[in-house]
Amino acid sequence: MVSDAVQAEVAEHISELQHLDGVRSSVQAYAAGSAAAEAVGRQQSVSVKTVFFVRHGQGVHNLAAEHAGHGCTCTSDGDARPCPYMDASLLDPCLTELGRSQAAALQGAAIDARPERVLVSPLTRTLETAALAFARVPDAPHEAVEDAREQAGMHIR
């Protein structure tokens, strides 16, 4: 049984995919391991492309929030604590040593996934994660997709 949170995340990713060039509007997504995904995988007449979403490893910006003891406070009414993400050096942070280890730990899963290509945000932490996670999959070209870039929004001043 797939949790409501996972189903909501899948729905969010479907919405995000609609903005990428070349993606048909009939995209259907299923949580890996769900009964629906298994059923689609068994259908011989269906052409299936599997898309894996990988979150970047721990970045320097994650440590800033950890050290501050709280996350973003920019939209919290009445919270006088400074937002840890307002530091300009955190707009495009690199991975920490732990983040690099987390990304490298995905190499086995990346090999098993047999990706045709790796689409990645052009941010430093995501490029590093992709390079490390897919290091043992040399035949899958990496493509930085501007539309996949996280928006810093209120943290740009």
N, C-alpha and C positions, 0 to 999 in steps of 0.2 A: 504494500500500500504506500503510495506516494503522498507525502504530507501536503497540506494546503500551502505551506510556505514555498515548497519546491514547485508546485503547480503555478503559483503566482510568479515565481522567478522565471519559469518557462514562458509564461504569457508576456512578461516584460521583455524577454529576449526576442520573442517573435515580433513585438512592436519595434524593437531596435533594428531587427533585420530588414524591415520594410524600407528603411532609409538607405540601405546599401545598394549601389548600382548592380543590376543584373539579377536581383533576387525577385522571383515572381511573387505576386501577392497571395498565392495559394500555399504559402509555406505552412507546414504543420510541424509542431514540435512536441516531443514527448520527453518526459524525464527518463534518463537512462535507467534501465531495470524495471520500468513500470510495465504493467500488463499491456497497455496500449502500444508501447514501443516494441514489446515482444511480438505482439500480433502483427504489426506492420512489417517487422523483420521476417516473419514467416510467409508473407504474401509474395509469391514469385512474380506476379505481374506488376508489382509496384517498384518504381525506381526510387531508391532511398539514398539520400546523402545525409550522413551523420555530421552534426555540428557540435563540437565540444567547446564550452566556454570555460576558460581558465582565468582565475583571478591572479593578478600579479602577486609575487612574493612580498614579504614585509619590506616596506620602504622607509626611508628616513622620516618621512612625514608621519608614519604610523607611530614611530618612537616619540615624536614631538607630543602627540596627544597622550601617549602613555606616560611620559614624564610630567606632563601638565596635570595628569590625573582626571582629565575629561576631554571630550571631543569638542566639536564646533559649538560655539555659544552665540554665533552671529544672529540666529533667529530665535533665541530664547529670551522671551520678555523678562526683564528684571534680573537677568543673570549678568553680573558685573565682571565675571572672570574673563580675562582676555582669551580670544580664540587662538589656539595653538597653530592654526593653519595660516595666520596672517603674515607669517614670515615669508618674504619674497623668495628666499632660497628654497622654499618647499613647493613652489609651483610645478617644478619638474624634477622631483627627487630621484635619486638612484636607489637601488636595493641595498639593504643592509647585508651583513654576512649571513644572517639567518635567512633573509629573503633569497639570497643566492642558493643556499642549501635547499630551501623549499622548492625552488624552481628546478634545480638539478634532480631532486627526488622524483620529479614527474617524468623522467626520461623513459622508464619502463612502460608507463601508461602511454606515452607518446608513440613509442615503437608499436605497441599493441593496437593503437588507434589507426595506424597506417594513413595519416592525413595526405590529401592530395596537395594542399597548400595551407599555409598558416597566415591568417589575417590578424593583424595586431594594430593597436593604437600606436601612434608615433611618439608616445611619451617614453622617456628613458626607462622607467621601471618596467613598462610592458615589453619594450624591446629587449631588455636584459632577460626578463622572464622567458620570453619566446626563444631567444638564442640558447639559453641554458636548457630549457625543458625539451626542445626539439633538436638538440645538438647531435643526436644519434639518428636523425631522420634527414639525411642530406638531400634526398630527392624531392622534398616538399619545399617549394620556394616560399619565402616570407614576403608579405606585402603589407606595408604600413598604410592603414586606411584612415584618412583624416576624419571621416564621419564617426569613427569609433573613439575619437579623442574625448576624454573626460573634460567637462567644462568646469573651470575653476569658479566662474560666476562671481559671487560676492567676495571671494578671496583675492580678487585682483584690485589693488588700490594704488 
